[in-house]
Amino acid sequence: MLEAALAATESDDGVALSLRIENAGSEPVTLDFRTGQRAEFTAYPADEGTAGTAADETDPVWRYGEGRMYTQALGSETIGPGEAVGYEGTWRDPASGTYRIVGEATATDHDVRAETVVAVA
């Protein structure tokens, strides 16, 4: 059983993002990936009227992987019982506002994601 937590911290460089995935089960879990990208971070406006709806899922204001190149090779990571892995990214120079950030593993065989809200001054 995989559990995910996402932290978003405003810094001088922008918003530092950290996705932590922990194996809370008793058996190892292997995450399979199609590319070198291990996690995706996506920012949406945190509009109270649309948060959590399908509409705001289609209109991100920023996506970490957009415009980036990753190795085109299959890969995997195994997380042992009680162990965790972490993936980080930085959203540079976001506009002021409140955003809902979604962090998710790009694994093909497990849907692992977490959300948080961050206010950018």
C-alpha positions in Angstrom: 0.0 0.0 0.0 1.5 3.3 -1.1 0.9 6.5 0.6 1.9 9.9 -0.8 2.4 13.3 0.7 3.2 16.6 -1.1 4.9 19.6 0.4 5.1 23.0 -1.3 7.2 25.8 0.2 7.6 29.3 -1.1 11.3 30.3 -1.5 13.4 32.9 -3.2 13.6 30.6 -6.3 9.8 30.1 -6.5 7.9 27.2 -5.0 9.9 24.1 -3.9 7.9 20.9 -4.3 8.6 17.6 -2.7 6.6 14.4 -3.3 7.2 11.6 -0.8 5.9 8.1 -1.5 6.0 5.6 1.3 5.3 1.9 1.2 3.0 1.3 4.2 2.5 -2.4 3.2 4.4 -5.5 4.2 5.6 -6.4 0.7 8.0 -4.5 -1.7 6.3 -2.5 -4.4 7.9 -1.8 -7.8 7.1 1.3 -9.7 7.6 1.0 -13.5 8.3 4.0 -15.6 8.3 4.6 -19.4 10.8 7.4 -19.3 13.3 9.1 -17.0 10.6 11.3 -15.5 9.6 10.0 -12.1 7.1 12.6 -11.0 4.8 15.3 -12.4 3.8 18.5 -10.5 0.8 20.5 -11.8 -0.6 23.8 -10.5 -4.2 24.9 -10.8 -5.9 28.0 -9.6 -7.3 27.3 -6.1 -10.7 28.8 -7.0 -13.1 27.6 -4.3 -15.9 27.3 -6.8 -14.1 24.8 -9.0 -11.5 23.1 -6.8 -11.7 19.3 -7.2 -13.8 19.4 -10.3 -13.0 18.0 -13.7 -13.0 21.5 -15.2 -9.9 22.7 -13.2 -8.1 19.4 -14.0 -8.0 20.4 -17.6 -6.8 24.0 -17.2 -3.4 23.9 -15.3 -1.5 27.2 -15.0 1.8 25.3 -14.8 3.2 21.8 -15.4 6.7 20.8 -14.3 7.3 18.4 -17.2 6.2 20.8 -19.9 9.0 21.7 -22.2 11.5 19.3 -20.4 13.2 16.4 -22.1 13.6 13.0 -20.3 15.5 9.9 -21.3 13.4 7.6 -23.4 14.2 4.4 -21.5 12.2 2.1 -19.4 13.0 2.1 -15.7 11.8 0.9 -12.3 12.2 1.6 -8.6 11.4 -0.8 -5.8 10.2 0.5 -2.5 10.6 -1.9 0.4 8.2 -2.2 3.3 8.4 0.9 5.5 10.7 2.6 3.0 10.0 5.8 1.1 11.3 7.6 -2.1 11.1 11.3 -2.8 10.9 13.4 -5.9 11.5 17.2 -6.0 10.9 20.0 -8.4 10.7 23.8 -8.4 8.1 26.1 -9.9 10.1 29.1 -10.8 8.6 32.6 -10.7 4.9 31.9 -10.2 2.5 34.8 -10.3 1.0 35.8 -6.9 -2.1 33.9 -5.9 -3.3 30.7 -4.3 -2.8 27.4 -6.1 -3.7 23.8 -5.8 -0.7 21.7 -6.5 -1.0 18.0 -7.6 2.1 15.8 -7.4 2.0 12.3 -8.9 4.3 9.5 -9.7 4.5 8.9 -13.5 4.5 5.1 -12.9 2.6 3.1 -15.4 1.3 0.5 -12.9 0.4 2.6 -9.8 -1.8 5.7 -9.3 0.1 7.6 -6.6 -0.8 11.2 -6.1 -1.1 13.9 -3.4 -2.3 17.5 -3.3 -1.6 20.6 -1.3 -2.5 24.3 -1.5 0.1 27.0 -1.6 -0.2 30.8 -1.4 2.3 32.8 -3.4 2.9 36.4 -2.3 
